[in-house]
Amino acid sequence: MKTFAAILLAAVPAFAAPQQDFLPPSGDNQRSTATQQIGPVSVSVEYSSPRVVRNGDDRRGKIWGGLVAYGMSDLGFNNCKSCPWRAGANENTVFTTSHDIKVQGQTLPAGKYGLHMIPGKDEFTVIFSKNSTSWGSFSYDPKEDALRVTTKPQKSEYHEWLTYEFTERMPEKATVALKWEDLAVPFTISVENAPALYVAHMKTELRGYTGFDWHNYQTAADYAIQHKLAAADALDWAQRACNPQQGGKESLSTLMTLSSAQAANGMTAEAAKTQEKALADPAASPLEIHLVGRQLLNEGKKQDALKIFQFNAQRFPDKWPVHVGLMRGYAAAGENQKALGEAKLAVKQAPDEGNRKNLERLIHLLEEGKAID
């Protein structure tokens, strides 16, 4: 009969090693993650962070071209005679993207990658390897490269610890930079089809719990119409938002969304009838009508928006925010003097200090002959 000790030893392979989170990180290079949303896309860099001063040795001025050698290196292990830098410390620096993106203008498919760099005094090569599970660059194989791009290093504020930061962030573009000591290594990430990805995401979400609230159908339809995408889906969503039998609600707002969706699908006559029905809604408030006009302005339909603002003034004369709408409508149509007159009437009706100050700012712009936002 086997002893308990023999069974225990047999159950654990002799080569078993502690998991990476079992012991403190080698060299006290703490693990960190930088994550950024770029539109609907999630991008992250997970890395181990070495420091400039280690065990009392201040290595400032000795990092680049010294501790981190320029060019490829013979790491003296695992037969890797020409290896890049691991772009961090310890195990792989891991770059993850939830969707296809472009890095420095070149396509990188969705996935998880080992991030390496070939440092240079005037240029760095950034490597995205399909192998993301190795230790450092000791197992690097150029055959596993998914993408290589180049970038120019820049001077940076001092960073004691190696850090990845998203230094520039826009709705469809961001810059991520490795920063260590006095140097930054930036590269850009862009998402070229963010609105289409949002629409695809909404389409999926509306098949689940989200689809039980008509507000979500209207929101999805408005977004698709605004970005001139998925016209047929937008029409279906707008119809659902209006249909009480499917949990929807027929109102000025939902009918105007339906009208826009019909127009986007070439249903001109139907769109006109639906808009007429929407504006005849007895429950419509001056603010709701105003928001319809603002939506049309956002869609670039300046004359249609002005007609809505003028209709609001006829139905609700001298009510807030009727003059605000006329100001915006006339300004969009290039009639600055009329817009200025309406702005001066609107500022007297401002319901709060925030609106009053904003209107005073817009009056100042109009007086200078400038466009208003």
N, C-alpha and C positions, 0 to 999 in steps of 0.2 A: 504494500500500500504506500502511495506517495505521501510524503509529509506535507504539511501545510506550506512550509517554506519552499519546497520543491515546486508545488503547484503555483505559488505566487510568482516564483522566478520564471516559470515556463510561460506565464500569462503576459509577461512584460518583455518585449524584445530587448536584447542586449544593447542595441544602438539607440534606444529611446532617449530623447533629450527633453529638457524642460520646454514648455511652450514659451513663446516670446513674452507673454505677459506674466509668466511665473516668477521671474526674477526682475530686478531693476534693469533698465536699459543699459546696454554696454556703453561704458564711457560716460554715463549720465546724460546721454543724448536723448532727451525726452521726445516721445512721439507726439505729433501735433497734426491737425487737419485744418485746411482752409477751404471753405465751401462758398460758392456763389451761384445764385440763380441768374441766368441770362435769358430773359423771357421765360418760357416754360422749361428751359433746359437747366439741369443741375450739374455743376462742374465742381470737382474737388481735387485737392492735392494732399495726400497723406504722406508725412515725412518724419524722419528723425532729425533733431535739431542740435548740431554741434555748436560750441561756443568758441569765441576768439581766445579768451584766457582760460587755460586749462592747467590745473595743478600748479597754479602760480606762474605759469609761463605765458606772458603776454605775446601773442603771435600776430598782433596787428602790424600790417606791412609785409607779412610773410605768408599770407593766405594764398593769394592769387599768383600763380607761377611758382609757388613754393609748395605749401601743403597740398594745394590743389594744382597739380601740374598742368601746363598747357599741352594741348594735343592728347593723343591716346597714350596709355601707359601700360607697361608690363607689371601686372599686380603680383606676379610671382606665385600664383595659386590657380589651380584648376585649368592649367594650360591656356589661360587667357593672356596672350602675349601682347595684344593691342586692344586695350579696354578703355571705355569712356569713364567719366566720373559718375558716381551714383546720384549726384545732385541732392545730396543730403548726407546722412550717416546710417550705419547699420544696414538693415534689410532694405529692399527696394523702396525707393520713393514711388508712390503709386498715384497715377493720374486717372481719374474716372469721369466719364461723361455719360449722361443718361440718354442723349440723342446724338445723331451725327452733327458734327460741328466743322468749322474751318479754323485751322491754326496757322497764323501768318499767311492766310489766303489759301491754304491747302487742306483738302478734305481729310478728316479723321472720323471713322465710323464710331458709333456708340460702343462703349466698352470700358474695360479696365486695362491700364497699361503701366509697365515699368518705365519710369522717367529717368533718362540719363542725359548727360551733357558732355560735349567735347569742348572744353574751355579754350579760349584764345585771347590774346591781348586785345585784338580789335574785333573779333567775331566769335560767337558761341554757336555751336550746332546743338540743337535740342532734339533728342531721340525719344520716340515713343515705341517701346518694345511690346510685343504681344505677350512676353513673359513678364508677369507682374508679381511672381511669388518667390523669387530668388533672394539670396542675401547679397545686397550691394550689386556691384557689377562683375563679381567674380565668375558668374556663369553667362555673361553677356555673349550673345551670338548675333551677328549682323543679319543673319538669315531670318531672324524673328522681328526685324524692324517693321513696324507698321507705317511709320512716317519719320522723316527727318526735315527739320526746318532750320533756318539760320536767323540770328538776331544780333544786334549790337549791344554790348554791355554799356552801362552808364554809371556815372558817379552817383552815390547814394548817401543819405544820412547814415551815420554809424549804427550798425546792428551787432550787438554782442553775440546774439544767438541767430543762427541761420533761420530765416523766416520766409514764408511765401505769403504774399499779400496781393489782393485784387486792387490795384492802384487806380484804375479807371473803370467806371461802370456805367453802361448805357443799356437801354431796353434790349438791344440786339447785339451788343458788343461789349467786351471787357478785356482788360489787360491784366495778366497775372505776372508777378515779378518775384524771382528769387532774390532776396536781399541778405547779404552777409558782409561783415566788416564795412568797407566803404564802397561796395559795388552792388549794382542791381543788374539782373539779367531778365528783361521783360519779353513777353511774347503775347500776341493778341489772339483772342478767341472770338469768333463771330458765329451768329446763328442767322442764316439768311432767310429762313422760312418760318419765323416765330409766329406770325398770325395764323398760318395754316396749321401749325402744331397746336396752337390754342384751340382752333376750331375742331380739330380731330379729337383733342382731349375732352372738349365739351360734349361732342357727339357721343363719346364713350360714357361720360358721367351721366348724361341724361337717360341712359338705359338703366341706371340704378336708382338709388333713393332720391338723388337730385331731381329726377324726372317727375316727382310727385308734387312739385311746387311750380306753378305757372310762371312765377317771376323768373325762374331760371331759363325757361324756354324763351321768354322775351329778351333776357339779357344775351343769350346765345344768338338769337336772331339779329339783334341790334349790332352785335360785334361782327357777325359775318357780313352783314350789309355794309357796315362802315368800311370794312377791308375788302369789299368786293369779292367775297369768297363763298363757295357752297350755296349758291342762290336757291337751289331746290330745297336744300335742308333748311335754309332760313325761312322759306315760305311755309314749310311744314311746321317749324317751331312757332312761327308767328300765329298760324292757324290754331295750334294747340293752346297758345297763351290766351286766345280770344274765346275759346270754346268752353262754355260752362259744363258741358257733358263730359269733358275730359279734365275737369278741375280748373279750367281757365276762367277768365273774367273779361267781359267786354267793356272797355273803357276808352276814354280819349287816348291814353297812352298805348294800350295794346292795339287798338285799331290803327293808330298812326304807324306802329311797327309793321302791322300787316300791310298797310298801304305801301310802305317803302319796300317790303318784300315782294309785293305784287309788281311794283315798278321794276325791281331788279330782275324779275323774270319776264319782262316785256308785256306785262298785263296792264297796259296804260289806262284803259277805260275802267277796269276794275279798281285800280289804285285810286283814281279820281273819285269814284263813288264811295270807296271806303274812307277816304280822307274827309269827304263831305259829311259822312255819317259820324265820324269821330268828332268833328268840330261842332256838330249839332248836339253832342252829349250834354244834357242839362246839368249833369253833376260836375262838369269840367270847371276847374278853378282857374283864375288868371295865372297862377304860378304854373299849373300843369300845361296850359297853352303856351306860356313863355318857354317852358322846357322843350316843347315840341319844336319851336322856332330855333332854339339853341342846337338841338339835334340836327336840324336841317343845315344850319351853319357849319356844323362839324363835318357834314357830308359834302360841303362845298356848294350847296344849293342856295345861293344868296338871295335870288329873287323869290323863290318859294318861301324862304325864311321871312323875308320882309313882308310878304302877304299874310303870313301867320301872325306876325307882330301887329300889323295893321288891323287884322280881324280882332285880335285881343283888345285893341284900343277901342274898337267900335262896340264890342260886347261888354267890356268892363272899363269904361272911360275913367281915367284918373285914378286907377287902382295900382297898387304895388304888385308886380314889377313891370307894369305896362310901358312906362316911359323908358325903363332900362332896355326892354326888348327893342323898342323903336330906335333907341340910341345905337344899339348893336346892328340892327337891320340897315339903318341909313349909313352907318360907318362902313359896313361891308359892301354896300352899293356905291361907295365913293362920294356920298352926299354929306360931307363933314359938317357943314353949317347946320343942317337939320339935325344931325346926330348931336352936335353941341347943345342945341336948344333943348332936345329931349333929356340930355344928361343933366342940365341945370334944373329941369323940372323933377327929375328922378332923385337928385341929391336932397331935395327938400322933404322927400317921403321916406328916406332911408330908415329902415326899422331898427337899426343898431349902428354902433360906432364903426364896426368893421366895414359894413357896406358903405357908410358915409365916406370913410377915408379912401376906399377903393374908387368910389365914384369921383371924388375930388382929384384923385390921381389920373383917372381917365379924362376928366375935363381938361386937365393941364396938357395931356397929350394931344387932345383934339384942338386946343387953342394953338398949339405949336404945329398943327397940320400933320401930326404923326398918326400912324395906325394904332388902334387899341387892341389889347389882347383879349 
